Amino acid sequence: MKNGSPNNTTGGGNVRFVLALLLFSMVCSIEARGPFSKVAHDSVPSLAGEANQKSYKWPAEEDDMILAHNAIRKEIRDMKHVLDGVKEIETWQIASIQAWWKGHEAHMRFHCKNEHGHLHPAMSERIINFPAEKMKQDHNGIYQHLGKISRLVSNLKAAEEPKDLSNAWEKYAVNIMTHFRAEEEEGVVSVRNAFSAKDWAPIIRTFFDQGAKEEFGSFIHAMGQDNFRNKFMKKRKIPGFVWNLGFKKNLSYYQKSMGKYMDALTSGIPP
């Protein structure tokens, strides 16, 4: 045994984990398809579009794009609640905000990067007039907010009211919520018309395969562990054993890197 990991000398644990991920990929993947026609994002579904929509075994409000956005929405709401309640910030609160922010900023930057690097190009290929360039401009605006907030978080001082950070957070929140709303209104119905569930799965999975370490854990946390395991996984036919071999670790990492600091900030008890 090395590094406290059973089966490390044989590689058994790694093999099981890799097999689980391979099986997950097999569930989500699809063979290459022939030529397709673009669909208008506001069009009446064609016969192919109707078939695509029926392939989703969960309602539009449970679409993976919306659930990923909901995780970020929760993070933003939680920090707003914290900042609204702070008058004279304490040293431990500064340390907790800085630790939490590190995870949130990474989550947000990777989320935007994956959207304009993977999701939006795929959507543009099948959806007429999908506003990919507008979405990218929105992301550039989000990056500006992230840069400003990062500087403010780094310069927090004990015994002062974090007014500037609170004001910047308010503007950031409005910007994000507006962007998400537009993206979901433009995207969810159009995606379900243009892509089958199997077509879309390997594209949306880039959020978790190539996202920040915090991203999938935040996704599970926002949804709730029971809901994730008993609804999300089952509806998408993800084998239950993948929870113990991968997803559980994602949630644990999130709790250690971000969750415990937010719990401390909301409870008023240092971590």
MIVEX-69674 format. One line per field, with one value per residue (C-alpha): residue in one letter; residue number from 1; x, y, z. Coordinates in nm, 2 decimals, decimal comma. Each point is the difference from the previous one (the first is absolute). Layout:
BEGIN
rest: (A / ...);
nr: (NUM / ...);
x: (X / ...);
y: (Y / ...);
z: (Z / ...);
This chain:
BEGIN
rest: (M / K / N / G / S / P / N / N / T / T / G / G / G / N / V / R / F / V / L / A / L / L / L / F / S / M / V / C / S / I / E / A / R / G / P / F / S / K / V / A / H / D / S / V / P / S / L / A / G / E / A / N / Q / K / S / Y / K / W / P / A / E / E / D / D / M / I / L / A / H / N / A / I / R / K / E / I / R / D / M / K / H / V / L / D / G / V / K / E / I / E / T / W / Q / I / A / S / I / Q / A / W / W / K / G / H / E / A / H / M / R / F / H / C / K / N / E / H / G / H / L / H / P / A / M / S / E / R / I / I / N / F / P / A / E / K / M / K / Q / D / H / N / G / I / Y / Q / H / L / G / K / I / S / R / L / V / S / N / L / K / A / A / E / E / P / K / D / L / S / N / A / W / E / K / Y / A / V / N / I / M / T / H / F / R / A / E / E / E / E / G / V / V / S / V / R / N / A / F / S / A / K / D / W / A / P / I / I / R / T / F / F / D / Q / G / A / K / E / E / F / G / S / F / I / H / A / M / G / Q / D / N / F / R / N / K / F / M / K / K / R / K / I / P / G / F / V / W / N / L / G / F / K / K / N / L / S / Y / Y / Q / K / S / M / G / K / Y / M / D / A / L / T / S / G / I / P / P);
nr: (1 / 2 / 3 / 4 / 5 / 6 / 7 / 8 / 9 / 10 / 11 / 12 / 13 / 14 / 15 / 16 / 17 / 18 / 19 / 20 / 21 / 22 / 23 / 24 / 25 / 26 / 27 / 28 / 29 / 30 / 31 / 32 / 33 / 34 / 35 / 36 / 37 / 38 / 39 / 40 / 41 / 42 / 43 / 44 / 45 / 46 / 47 / 48 / 49 / 50 / 51 / 52 / 53 / 54 / 55 / 56 / 57 / 58 / 59 / 60 / 61 / 62 / 63 / 64 / 65 / 66 / 67 / 68 / 69 / 70 / 71 / 72 / 73 / 74 / 75 / 76 / 77 / 78 / 79 / 80 / 81 / 82 / 83 / 84 / 85 / 86 / 87 / 88 / 89 / 90 / 91 / 92 / 93 / 94 / 95 / 96 / 97 / 98 / 99 / 100 / 101 / 102 / 103 / 104 / 105 / 106 / 107 / 108 / 109 / 110 / 111 / 112 / 113 / 114 / 115 / 116 / 117 / 118 / 119 / 120 / 121 / 122 / 123 / 124 / 125 / 126 / 127 / 128 / 129 / 130 / 131 / 132 / 133 / 134 / 135 / 136 / 137 / 138 / 139 / 140 / 141 / 142 / 143 / 144 / 145 / 146 / 147 / 148 / 149 / 150 / 151 / 152 / 153 / 154 / 155 / 156 / 157 / 158 / 159 / 160 / 161 / 162 / 163 / 164 / 165 / 166 / 167 / 168 / 169 / 170 / 171 / 172 / 173 / 174 / 175 / 176 / 177 / 178 / 179 / 180 / 181 / 182 / 183 / 184 / 185 / 186 / 187 / 188 / 189 / 190 / 191 / 192 / 193 / 194 / 195 / 196 / 197 / 198 / 199 / 200 / 201 / 202 / 203 / 204 / 205 / 206 / 207 / 208 / 209 / 210 / 211 / 212 / 213 / 214 / 215 / 216 / 217 / 218 / 219 / 220 / 221 / 222 / 223 / 224 / 225 / 226 / 227 / 228 / 229 / 230 / 231 / 232 / 233 / 234 / 235 / 236 / 237 / 238 / 239 / 240 / 241 / 242 / 243 / 244 / 245 / 246 / 247 / 248 / 249 / 250 / 251 / 252 / 253 / 254 / 255 / 256 / 257 / 258 / 259 / 260 / 261 / 262 / 263 / 264 / 265 / 266 / 267 / 268 / 269 / 270 / 271);
x: (0,00 / 0,13 / -0,14 / -0,27 / -0,17 / -0,11 / 0,08 / 0,24 / 0,28 / -0,21 / -0,19 / -0,33 / -0,17 / 0,11 / -0,11 / -0,35 / -0,03 / 0,11 / -0,25 / -0,27 / 0,07 / 0,02 / -0,34 / -0,14 / 0,15 / -0,16 / -0,34 / 0,03 / 0,17 / -0,15 / 0,14 / 0,08 / -0,32 / -0,05 / -0,07 / -0,25 / -0,20 / 0,02 / -0,31 / -0,12 / 0,02 / -0,36 / -0,14 / -0,28 / 0,16 / 0,04 / -0,07 / 0,37 / -0,03 / -0,30 / 0,19 / 0,30 / -0,22 / -0,16 / 0,34 / 0,04 / -0,14 / 0,00 / -0,18 / 0,17 / 0,03 / 0,23 / 0,22 / 0,37 / 0,07 / -0,25 / 0,12 / 0,36 / -0,12 / -0,20 / 0,32 / 0,16 / -0,32 / 0,01 / 0,37 / -0,08 / -0,31 / 0,18 / 0,29 / -0,25 / -0,17 / 0,33 / 0,11 / -0,34 / 0,05 / 0,36 / 0,06 / 0,34 / 0,18 / 0,22 / 0,33 / -0,14 / -0,28 / 0,25 / 0,20 / -0,32 / -0,13 / 0,34 / 0,01 / -0,36 / 0,06 / 0,30 / -0,23 / -0,29 / 0,22 / 0,15 / -0,35 / -0,12 / 0,30 / 0,00 / -0,38 / 0,02 / 0,30 / -0,18 / -0,31 / 0,17 / 0,25 / -0,23 / -0,37 / -0,06 / 0,20 / -0,20 / -0,33 / 0,10 / 0,05 / -0,36 / -0,20 / -0,06 / 0,10 / 0,11 / 0,17 / 0,33 / 0,20 / -0,24 / 0,05 / 0,37 / -0,02 / -0,21 / 0,28 / 0,26 / -0,22 / -0,02 / 0,38 / 0,03 / -0,23 / 0,21 / 0,32 / -0,14 / -0,15 / 0,33 / 0,19 / -0,26 / 0,01 / 0,38 / -0,01 / -0,26 / 0,09 / -0,11 / -0,25 / -0,12 / -0,33 / 0,05 / -0,21 / 0,19 / 0,00 / -0,37 / -0,08 / 0,22 / -0,17 / -0,34 / 0,10 / 0,16 / -0,31 / -0,22 / 0,23 / 0,02 / -0,37 / -0,08 / 0,25 / -0,13 / -0,36 / 0,09 / 0,21 / -0,28 / -0,27 / 0,21 / 0,14 / -0,21 / -0,29 / 0,22 / 0,24 / -0,28 / -0,13 / 0,34 / 0,17 / -0,12 / 0,08 / 0,28 / 0,14 / 0,01 / 0,14 / 0,37 / -0,01 / -0,15 / 0,23 / 0,29 / -0,11 / 0,11 / 0,28 / 0,18 / -0,15 / 0,15 / 0,03 / -0,26 / -0,26 / -0,15 / 0,00 / -0,18 / -0,25 / -0,07 / -0,01 / -0,25 / -0,23 / 0,03 / 0,17 / -0,32 / -0,16 / 0,32 / 0,03 / -0,37 / -0,12 / 0,28 / 0,21 / -0,30 / -0,16 / 0,33 / 0,06 / 0,33 / 0,09 / -0,03 / 0,35 / 0,15 / -0,11 / 0,25 / 0,28 / -0,02 / -0,29 / 0,04 / 0,36 / -0,12 / -0,24 / 0,25 / 0,26 / -0,26 / -0,09 / 0,36 / 0,10 / -0,31 / -0,30 / 0,16 / 0,09 / -0,35 / -0,14 / 0,22 / -0,09 / -0,37 / 0,00 / 0,25 / 0,22 / 0,36 / 0,09);
y: (0,00 / 0,35 / 0,34 / -0,17 / -0,13 / -0,37 / -0,19 / 0,28 / -0,25 / -0,20 / 0,29 / -0,17 / 0,32 / 0,20 / -0,28 / 0,00 / 0,37 / 0,01 / -0,28 / 0,19 / 0,31 / -0,20 / -0,15 / 0,35 / 0,11 / -0,29 / 0,08 / 0,37 / -0,05 / -0,06 / -0,12 / 0,27 / 0,11 / 0,09 / 0,35 / 0,21 / 0,32 / 0,31 / 0,10 / 0,35 / 0,05 / 0,13 / -0,23 / -0,25 / -0,34 / -0,23 / -0,37 / -0,05 / 0,28 / -0,17 / -0,33 / 0,18 / 0,16 / -0,33 / -0,15 / 0,21 / -0,19 / 0,31 / 0,34 / 0,31 / 0,16 / -0,30 / 0,06 / -0,04 / 0,35 / 0,14 / -0,22 / 0,11 / 0,36 / -0,07 / -0,10 / 0,33 / 0,19 / -0,16 / 0,09 / 0,36 / 0,02 / -0,15 / 0,25 / 0,29 / -0,11 / 0,00 / 0,34 / 0,15 / -0,10 / 0,11 / 0,34 / -0,02 / -0,30 / -0,22 / -0,16 / -0,35 / 0,12 / 0,16 / -0,33 / -0,20 / 0,24 / -0,02 / -0,38 / -0,03 / 0,26 / -0,19 / -0,29 / 0,21 / 0,20 / -0,33 / -0,14 / 0,31 / 0,03 / -0,36 / 0,01 / 0,29 / -0,16 / -0,32 / 0,17 / 0,21 / -0,27 / -0,30 / 0,06 / 0,31 / -0,12 / -0,33 / 0,20 / 0,23 / -0,30 / -0,11 / 0,31 / 0,28 / 0,35 / -0,13 / 0,32 / -0,16 / 0,32 / 0,19 / -0,27 / 0,03 / 0,37 / -0,06 / -0,23 / 0,27 / 0,23 / -0,28 / -0,03 / 0,38 / -0,05 / -0,29 / 0,20 / 0,30 / -0,23 / -0,19 / 0,32 / 0,11 / -0,34 / 0,01 / 0,35 / -0,07 / 0,15 / -0,10 / 0,22 / 0,17 / -0,04 / -0,17 / 0,26 / 0,00 / -0,38 / -0,01 / 0,26 / -0,18 / -0,33 / 0,15 / 0,11 / -0,34 / -0,18 / 0,20 / -0,05 / -0,38 / -0,05 / 0,20 / -0,20 / -0,33 / 0,10 / 0,09 / -0,31 / -0,23 / 0,17 / -0,02 / -0,34 / -0,26 / -0,04 / 0,04 / -0,27 / -0,24 / 0,06 / -0,03 / -0,27 / -0,34 / -0,07 / -0,23 / 0,26 / 0,27 / -0,21 / -0,01 / 0,37 / 0,11 / -0,24 / 0,23 / 0,21 / -0,29 / -0,16 / 0,33 / 0,23 / 0,12 / -0,26 / 0,19 / 0,00 / -0,35 / 0,00 / 0,33 / -0,15 / -0,29 / 0,23 / 0,24 / -0,28 / -0,20 / -0,34 / -0,20 / 0,18 / -0,05 / -0,37 / -0,09 / 0,22 / 0,15 / -0,32 / -0,23 / 0,21 / 0,01 / -0,37 / 0,06 / -0,32 / 0,04 / -0,13 / 0,31 / 0,20 / -0,17 / -0,01 / 0,36 / 0,23 / -0,04 / 0,13 / 0,30 / 0,10 / -0,06 / 0,22 / 0,28 / -0,02 / 0,03 / 0,27 / 0,22 / -0,15 / 0,01 / 0,37 / 0,09 / -0,20 / 0,20 / 0,34 / -0,07 / -0,15 / 0,26 / -0,27 / -0,01 / -0,32);
z: (0,00 / -0,09 / 0,09 / 0,21 / -0,32 / 0,00 / -0,32 / -0,10 / -0,07 / -0,24 / -0,15 / 0,08 / 0,13 / -0,31 / -0,23 / 0,15 / -0,02 / -0,36 / -0,09 / 0,17 / -0,20 / -0,32 / 0,07 / 0,07 / -0,34 / -0,17 / 0,15 / -0,12 / -0,34 / -0,34 / -0,34 / -0,26 / -0,18 / -0,36 / -0,14 / 0,18 / -0,06 / 0,21 / 0,20 / 0,09 / 0,38 / 0,00 / -0,26 / 0,03 / 0,05 / -0,31 / 0,02 / 0,08 / 0,26 / 0,16 / 0,02 / 0,15 / 0,27 / 0,09 / 0,06 / 0,31 / 0,30 / 0,22 / -0,03 / -0,15 / 0,35 / 0,09 / -0,30 / 0,07 / -0,11 / 0,25 / 0,28 / -0,06 / 0,01 / 0,31 / 0,18 / -0,08 / 0,09 / 0,34 / 0,06 / -0,10 / 0,22 / 0,30 / -0,02 / -0,04 / 0,32 / 0,18 / -0,12 / 0,08 / 0,36 / 0,06 / 0,16 / 0,15 / -0,17 / 0,22 / -0,09 / -0,02 / -0,23 / -0,23 / -0,02 / -0,06 / -0,27 / -0,17 / 0,01 / -0,13 / -0,27 / -0,14 / -0,07 / -0,13 / -0,24 / -0,14 / -0,04 / -0,18 / -0,23 / -0,11 / -0,05 / -0,24 / -0,17 / -0,06 / -0,13 / -0,27 / -0,07 / -0,03 / 0,06 / -0,21 / -0,31 / 0,01 / 0,03 / -0,28 / -0,24 / 0,04 / 0,11 / -0,25 / 0,13 / 0,34 / 0,15 / 0,09 / -0,05 / 0,23 / 0,26 / -0,03 / 0,05 / 0,32 / 0,12 / -0,05 / 0,22 / 0,26 / -0,01 / 0,08 / 0,30 / 0,12 / -0,03 / 0,20 / 0,27 / 0,03 / 0,07 / 0,26 / 0,17 / 0,02 / 0,16 / 0,27 / 0,34 / 0,34 / 0,20 / -0,32 / -0,17 / -0,34 / -0,19 / -0,32 / -0,02 / 0,08 / -0,28 / -0,25 / 0,09 / -0,06 / -0,35 / -0,07 / 0,11 / -0,23 / -0,29 / 0,05 / 0,06 / -0,32 / -0,20 / 0,13 / -0,08 / -0,36 / -0,05 / 0,13 / -0,20 / -0,32 / 0,07 / 0,19 / -0,24 / -0,30 / 0,12 / 0,06 / -0,35 / -0,17 / 0,21 / 0,14 / 0,36 / -0,11 / -0,25 / 0,27 / 0,29 / -0,10 / -0,08 / 0,33 / 0,18 / -0,08 / 0,30 / 0,23 / -0,20 / -0,06 / 0,26 / 0,33 / 0,28 / 0,19 / -0,28 / 0,02 / 0,38 / -0,01 / -0,25 / 0,24 / 0,31 / -0,16 / -0,10 / 0,32 / 0,03 / 0,02 / -0,29 / -0,21 / 0,07 / -0,01 / -0,28 / -0,21 / -0,02 / -0,06 / -0,27 / -0,19 / 0,06 / 0,18 / 0,19 / 0,38 / 0,08 / -0,19 / 0,31 / 0,23 / -0,27 / -0,12 / 0,09 / 0,38 / -0,03 / -0,20 / 0,27 / 0,27 / -0,17 / -0,04 / 0,37 / 0,10 / -0,24 / 0,01 / 0,20 / 0,34 / -0,04 / -0,11 / 0,29 / 0,24 / -0,15 / 0,01 / 0,35 / 0,14 / 0,14 / -0,12 / -0,19);
